[in-house]
Amino acid sequence: MSKVIDARGLNCPEPVILTKRAMEADGKTQLTTIVDNDAARENVSKLALSQGYELEVEQQGEHYYLHLTPGQPQCGADTVGEPAVTILVKSNLFGQGEPELGQVLMKSFLFSLNELDGQVAHLLFMNSGVRLTTEGSPVLEHLQVLEQKGVEILSCGTCLDYYQLKDKLAVGRVTNMYTAMEMLTGAERAITI
């Protein structure tokens, strides 16, 4: 038995949400999600793999057919003992006011995070915050050190597309709003700056 989810023309996170709903409705059914953009293809693929589905991507013209076959979900045991703090960074400046001061404070904030080993699990970058994870960012070195220490760095794909920065991502990986919401709502503590 197979089910088709036609998510063409839909923006993030709708293709992921529709696919997840279909997975939850019947975890034994093979799914085919059809999307028409790279961000949706990447995000649905990540969802499928995280849920233990085998994935085959077929491109037909401008459309991607993601064939998802149920498998074994990834064991959640590896998350035991992980830090429970998720930080949402929604601007390339820290706080409101003078831009120059906001840049100084952001550098100081991210530098200070490096001193708190093991405290933060995820850094989510949204809106103009994605500028911090791309080439030329004044805090790129701090973020790379955090990533090396195990902090997951995630940048909103829609935001990167809006600012035309997707091909300049220099640290971390692309995510979507649905995954970001899962991380924020599942965190023991969430901080927004």
Backbone torsions as a table, in degrees:
resi	resn	phi	psi	omega
1	MET	NA	140.6	-176.8
2	SER	-138.1	149.9	178.5
3	LYS	-128.9	138.9	179.8
4	VAL	-108.1	130.5	174.8
5	ILE	-112.5	110.6	-179.6
6	ASP	-92.1	102.2	-177.4
7	ALA	-109.9	21.5	177.7
8	ARG	-65.8	137.7	179.3
9	GLY	83.2	-0.4	-179.3
10	LEU	-98.5	143.2	179.6
11	ASN	-96.2	162.7	175.8
12	CYS	-53.6	136.0	3.2
13	PRO	-102.3	16.8	-173.2
14	GLU	-54.9	-45.4	178.9
15	PRO	-59.7	-37.3	179.0
16	VAL	-67.6	-44.7	-178.3
17	ILE	-63.6	-44.5	179.2
18	LEU	-62.3	-40.3	179.0
19	THR	-67.1	-43.0	-180.0
20	LYS	-63.1	-41.0	177.7
21	ARG	-60.7	-41.8	179.0
22	ALA	-65.4	-38.1	177.0
23	MET	-63.0	-43.0	-178.0
24	GLU	-70.2	-31.0	-179.8
25	ALA	-65.5	-39.7	179.1
26	ASP	-158.9	100.5	-177.4
27	GLY	-71.7	1.9	-178.9
28	LYS	-106.6	-2.5	-175.9
29	THR	-92.3	136.7	173.7
30	GLN	-73.8	136.4	-177.9
31	LEU	-117.7	148.7	169.3
32	THR	-128.3	115.3	177.1
33	THR	-103.4	128.9	-179.9
34	ILE	-106.3	124.6	178.8
35	VAL	-131.2	165.7	-176.5
36	ASP	-128.8	21.0	176.0
37	ASN	-149.1	156.8	-175.5
38	ASP	-63.8	-39.7	-178.3
39	ALA	-61.3	-45.4	179.3
40	ALA	-64.4	-41.3	178.5
41	ARG	-59.2	-47.5	-179.5
42	GLU	-63.4	-44.8	-175.4
43	ASN	-70.0	-41.1	177.1
44	VAL	-67.6	-37.2	177.2
45	SER	-61.2	-44.5	179.5
46	LYS	-63.0	-42.0	177.9
47	LEU	-60.2	-48.5	-177.6
48	ALA	-58.8	-47.5	-178.9
49	LEU	-65.9	-37.6	-180.0
50	SER	-68.2	-23.7	-179.9
51	GLN	-95.7	6.1	175.8
52	GLY	83.7	14.9	178.6
53	TYR	-83.5	144.7	169.6
54	GLU	-79.9	142.4	-171.9
55	LEU	-125.0	132.1	171.2
56	GLU	-131.1	124.6	-178.7
57	VAL	-106.4	127.2	179.4
58	GLU	-121.8	128.6	179.2
59	GLN	-103.4	129.5	175.6
60	GLN	-127.4	101.1	-175.9
61	GLY	65.4	-123.8	-179.9
62	GLU	-93.8	3.8	-177.2
63	HIS	-107.6	146.6	176.1
64	TYR	-112.4	131.4	175.8
65	TYR	-108.0	112.3	-179.1
66	LEU	-100.4	108.7	-178.9
67	HIS	-92.0	117.0	-175.0
68	LEU	-114.0	119.7	179.1
69	THR	-110.6	126.2	-178.3
70	PRO	-58.2	140.6	176.9
71	GLY	-138.3	-141.9	179.2
72	GLN	-102.2	124.5	176.5
73	PRO	-62.2	149.5	178.2
74	GLN	-64.0	139.5	-179.4
75	CYS	-68.1	134.5	179.7
76	GLY	-82.2	-1.7	-176.4
77	ALA	-65.2	-24.4	-177.5
78	ASP	-74.6	-5.4	178.5
79	THR	-93.9	-5.9	179.8
80	VAL	-63.9	131.1	178.3
81	GLY	83.8	-1.4	178.1
82	GLU	-70.9	152.2	176.8
83	PRO	-61.7	147.3	-172.7
84	ALA	-108.1	16.2	-179.1
85	VAL	-102.3	128.3	174.4
86	THR	-119.7	132.8	-178.8
87	ILE	-115.5	127.0	175.8
88	LEU	-99.1	119.4	178.7
89	VAL	-107.4	110.4	-173.5
90	LYS	-105.9	9.6	178.2
91	SER	-153.4	156.5	175.6
92	ASN	-81.9	-2.3	177.1
93	LEU	-117.4	148.0	176.5
94	PHE	-89.5	114.8	178.5
95	GLY	77.6	-172.9	179.5
96	GLN	-113.1	156.8	-178.9
97	GLY	128.2	-140.6	-176.4
98	GLU	-71.7	128.0	-179.2
99	PRO	-57.1	-40.0	-179.4
100	GLU	-61.8	-43.0	177.7
101	LEU	-66.4	-39.8	178.4
102	GLY	-59.8	-37.9	177.1
103	GLN	-67.3	-44.1	179.3
104	VAL	-61.2	-45.0	-178.8
105	LEU	-66.3	-37.2	179.2
106	MET	-64.8	-43.2	177.2
107	LYS	-59.5	-45.4	-179.3
108	SER	-63.8	-41.2	179.4
109	PHE	-61.0	-50.2	-177.1
110	LEU	-69.6	-34.4	174.4
111	PHE	-62.1	-43.9	-179.5
112	SER	-64.3	-34.8	177.1
113	LEU	-59.4	-33.7	179.5
114	ASN	-64.9	-22.3	179.8
115	GLU	-83.6	-12.3	-178.6
116	LEU	-100.2	62.2	-176.9
117	ASP	-51.0	130.0	172.8
118	GLY	77.3	7.4	-177.0
119	GLN	-89.2	-30.8	-172.1
120	VAL	-113.4	133.8	178.2
121	ALA	-94.1	-43.4	-172.6
122	HIS	-138.0	141.8	167.4
123	LEU	-117.4	117.6	179.9
124	LEU	-106.1	125.7	-178.7
125	PHE	-110.4	122.6	-179.3
126	MET	-126.6	164.7	178.2
127	ASN	49.4	-136.6	-176.9
128	SER	-70.9	-7.5	175.1
129	GLY	-59.8	-26.0	-179.7
130	VAL	-64.7	-19.6	177.9
131	ARG	-62.5	-23.2	-179.3
132	LEU	-74.7	-19.8	-176.7
133	THR	-100.6	7.4	-175.4
134	THR	-112.4	169.1	-179.5
135	GLU	-51.5	138.4	178.2
136	GLY	86.4	-1.4	-180.0
137	SER	-65.4	136.4	179.2
138	PRO	-72.8	-9.1	-179.3
139	VAL	-117.0	12.7	-175.7
140	LEU	-56.6	-42.1	-179.5
141	GLU	-60.9	-42.0	179.0
142	HIS	-63.3	-41.6	-179.8
143	LEU	-67.8	-38.2	178.3
144	GLN	-64.2	-38.3	177.2
145	VAL	-65.9	-43.3	177.9
146	LEU	-60.1	-42.5	179.3
147	GLU	-63.2	-41.0	177.9
148	GLN	-62.8	-28.5	179.2
149	LYS	-83.2	-1.4	176.3
150	GLY	104.5	2.8	176.9
151	VAL	-77.2	129.4	179.0
152	GLU	-82.9	123.1	-178.4
153	ILE	-104.2	121.4	-175.6
154	LEU	-129.8	132.0	179.5
155	SER	-118.5	137.1	179.8
156	CYS	-62.4	122.2	-179.8
157	GLY	-64.6	-39.6	178.4
158	THR	-63.0	-40.0	180.0
159	CYS	-67.6	-44.4	177.3
160	LEU	-59.9	-40.8	177.6
161	ASP	-64.2	-43.1	-178.3
162	TYR	-59.5	-44.5	-179.1
163	TYR	-86.6	3.8	-179.2
164	GLN	55.4	47.6	-176.4
165	LEU	-119.7	3.6	-173.3
166	LYS	-57.5	-38.5	-179.1
167	ASP	-80.5	-1.0	179.6
168	LYS	-110.0	8.2	178.2
169	LEU	-59.4	126.6	-173.2
170	ALA	-117.2	-9.3	178.8
171	VAL	-150.9	142.9	178.4
172	GLY	77.4	-158.4	-178.0
173	ARG	-140.3	169.8	-178.6
174	VAL	-82.6	141.7	175.6
175	THR	-134.0	-175.2	-179.9
176	ASN	-130.4	169.9	-176.4
177	MET	-63.1	-37.1	-178.5
178	TYR	-63.4	-48.2	178.8
179	THR	-62.6	-40.5	178.2
180	ALA	-60.6	-42.9	179.5
181	MET	-65.9	-38.4	176.4
182	GLU	-59.8	-43.9	-179.2
183	MET	-67.2	-42.4	-178.7
184	LEU	-67.8	-43.3	-178.0
185	THR	-78.0	-22.7	178.9
186	GLY	-90.2	-7.3	-178.2
187	ALA	-75.4	146.2	174.1
188	GLU	-64.5	-39.6	176.2
189	ARG	-138.7	134.7	176.2
190	ALA	-122.0	135.2	-179.5
191	ILE	-121.2	136.3	177.2
192	THR	-116.4	129.8	174.7
193	ILE	-127.6	NA	NA
